[in-house]
């Protein structure tokens, strides 16, 4: 499974090609309008080639002569560009996005690195791979407006979740419980999206889906920066291979202190009493959000 870094790196390769094509087009257009500039640049290339050959042949006097001529030609070039109002950077690669300088990342108001607005396509691709194909409209702002029943509780959980995302809050296993319709899934999706936007590898999955994970997915779940398991109940850990697979994942993540958030309608004590014994032992040490 690709991370947002993987996707952005691939996109950056495409971006560089676009930038090179745009530069070449600018050069061609400029040379067509100003053939004298093209002639100067051709001579500069010839001089640099001659200086290089003189250097290889250890012909110091010839190398020095080419160096002097090149310096004179550069002065002539600069004067020509200035007098004709030509952009001096016409033959350079130029950033497509001024906010991120084509890296894909920028700093937000809090100084955190986040994915730039210009990479929404890549973000959406990563959201889909992280298990959120059906939640494209979920945003923190809409969450705040939609689930206003207990704003103090909501804001406290949201704050803690965001600290887990950013790494400000440390720990291996967290539990978020709430009644049906309280916005747990909505918040969970927003948190995983936020983690991805910060450049982290994150996954959103439902408890029952753990039984159907491939070996590659299990490996990714063990190592991603944030794992959020929604719709979790003690009962599902007793079915099929959910208990064994989830225990394997939690063991690995706990050993490396990678945060996992369990989201459930059940309170901690209820989950502990109804879960597979291996999962129950881990839930005993979970921090309740």
NORWOJO-V335511 format. One record per pair of residues at least 6 apart in sequence whose ideal C-beta (glycine too) atoms are under 7 Angstrom apart, sorted by sequence separation. I is the first residue (numbers start at 1). GAP is how many residues later the second one is. If there is no record, write none. Layout:
i=I gap=GAP
i=I gap=GAP
//
This chain:
i=31 gap=6
i=95 gap=6
i=96 gap=6
i=100 gap=6
i=107 gap=6
i=108 gap=6
i=163 gap=6
i=178 gap=6
i=196 gap=6
i=221 gap=6
i=236 gap=6
i=237 gap=6
i=30 gap=7
i=31 gap=7
i=81 gap=7
i=95 gap=7
i=99 gap=7
i=147 gap=7
i=195 gap=7
i=253 gap=7
i=264 gap=7
i=54 gap=8
i=55 gap=8
i=105 gap=8
i=106 gap=8
i=115 gap=8
i=176 gap=8
i=213 gap=8
i=272 gap=8
i=275 gap=8
i=54 gap=9
i=105 gap=9
i=160 gap=9
i=237 gap=9
i=105 gap=10
i=106 gap=10
i=164 gap=10
i=192 gap=10
i=250 gap=10
i=104 gap=11
i=105 gap=11
i=272 gap=11
i=51 gap=12
i=54 gap=12
i=104 gap=12
i=124 gap=12
i=192 gap=12
i=271 gap=12
i=272 gap=12
i=51 gap=15
i=104 gap=15
i=189 gap=15
i=268 gap=15
i=50 gap=16
i=51 gap=16
i=100 gap=16
i=188 gap=16
i=99 gap=17
i=99 gap=18
i=100 gap=18
i=203 gap=18
i=268 gap=18
i=47 gap=19
i=51 gap=19
i=97 gap=19
i=99 gap=19
i=157 gap=19
i=268 gap=20
i=97 gap=21
i=203 gap=21
i=47 gap=22
i=48 gap=22
i=202 gap=22
i=207 gap=22
i=47 gap=23
i=201 gap=23
i=202 gap=23
i=201 gap=24
i=202 gap=24
i=203 gap=24
i=204 gap=24
i=205 gap=24
i=206 gap=24
i=207 gap=24
i=262 gap=24
i=200 gap=25
i=203 gap=25
i=206 gap=25
i=207 gap=25
i=44 gap=26
i=47 gap=26
i=161 gap=26
i=165 gap=26
i=200 gap=26
i=204 gap=26
i=207 gap=26
i=227 gap=26
i=218 gap=27
i=222 gap=27
i=208 gap=28
i=221 gap=28
i=44 gap=29
i=158 gap=29
i=165 gap=29
i=207 gap=29
i=211 gap=29
i=43 gap=30
i=157 gap=30
i=161 gap=30
i=165 gap=30
i=195 gap=30
i=211 gap=30
i=218 gap=30
i=222 gap=30
i=232 gap=30
i=195 gap=31
i=211 gap=31
i=218 gap=31
i=222 gap=31
i=229 gap=31
i=232 gap=31
i=233 gap=31
i=247 gap=31
i=162 gap=32
i=166 gap=32
i=210 gap=32
i=213 gap=32
i=232 gap=32
i=234 gap=32
i=247 gap=32
i=250 gap=32
i=40 gap=33
i=149 gap=33
i=165 gap=33
i=225 gap=33
i=226 gap=33
i=227 gap=33
i=228 gap=33
i=229 gap=33
i=230 gap=33
i=233 gap=33
i=243 gap=33
i=246 gap=33
i=192 gap=34
i=211 gap=34
i=229 gap=34
i=147 gap=35
i=207 gap=35
i=210 gap=35
i=228 gap=35
i=243 gap=35
i=40 gap=36
i=147 gap=36
i=192 gap=36
i=210 gap=36
i=243 gap=36
i=40 gap=37
i=146 gap=37
i=191 gap=37
i=234 gap=37
i=237 gap=38
i=238 gap=38
i=147 gap=39
i=235 gap=39
i=237 gap=39
i=40 gap=40
i=143 gap=40
i=146 gap=40
i=188 gap=40
i=234 gap=40
i=234 gap=41
i=188 gap=42
i=237 gap=42
i=37 gap=43
i=143 gap=43
i=36 gap=44
i=143 gap=44
i=185 gap=45
i=143 gap=47
i=138 gap=48
i=37 gap=49
i=34 gap=50
i=140 gap=50
i=138 gap=51
i=139 gap=51
i=34 gap=52
i=138 gap=52
i=112 gap=54
i=135 gap=54
i=30 gap=56
i=132 gap=57
i=30 gap=60
i=132 gap=60
i=132 gap=61
i=165 gap=61
i=130 gap=62
i=27 gap=63
i=26 gap=64
i=27 gap=64
i=127 gap=66
i=130 gap=66
i=23 gap=68
i=23 gap=69
i=127 gap=69
i=23 gap=70
i=126 gap=70
i=130 gap=72
i=131 gap=72
i=132 gap=72
i=20 gap=73
i=123 gap=73
i=130 gap=73
i=131 gap=73
i=19 gap=74
i=123 gap=74
i=130 gap=74
i=131 gap=74
i=19 gap=75
i=188 gap=75
i=19 gap=77
i=173 gap=77
i=18 gap=78
i=184 gap=79
i=15 gap=81
i=172 gap=81
i=173 gap=81
i=115 gap=82
i=172 gap=82
i=114 gap=83
i=114 gap=84
i=115 gap=84
i=113 gap=85
i=172 gap=85
i=174 gap=85
i=176 gap=85
i=180 gap=85
i=112 gap=86
i=113 gap=86
i=172 gap=86
i=179 gap=86
i=15 gap=87
i=170 gap=87
i=172 gap=87
i=173 gap=87
i=174 gap=87
i=175 gap=87
i=176 gap=87
i=177 gap=87
i=178 gap=87
i=171 gap=88
i=172 gap=88
i=174 gap=88
i=177 gap=88
i=177 gap=89
i=12 gap=90
i=177 gap=90
i=177 gap=91
i=12 gap=92
i=11 gap=93
i=175 gap=93
i=105 gap=94
i=164 gap=95
i=8 gap=96
i=164 gap=97
i=11 gap=108
i=175 gap=108
i=173 gap=109
i=4 gap=111
i=8 gap=111
i=11 gap=111
i=175 gap=111
i=173 gap=112
i=174 gap=112
i=173 gap=113
i=174 gap=113
i=175 gap=113
i=176 gap=113
i=8 gap=114
i=175 gap=114
i=7 gap=115
i=174 gap=115
i=171 gap=116
i=4 gap=118
i=7 gap=118
i=7 gap=119
i=4 gap=122
i=2 gap=127
i=1 gap=128
i=161 gap=128
i=160 gap=129
i=157 gap=132
i=4 gap=192
i=5 gap=194
i=4 gap=195
i=3 gap=198
i=1 gap=216
i=1 gap=219
//
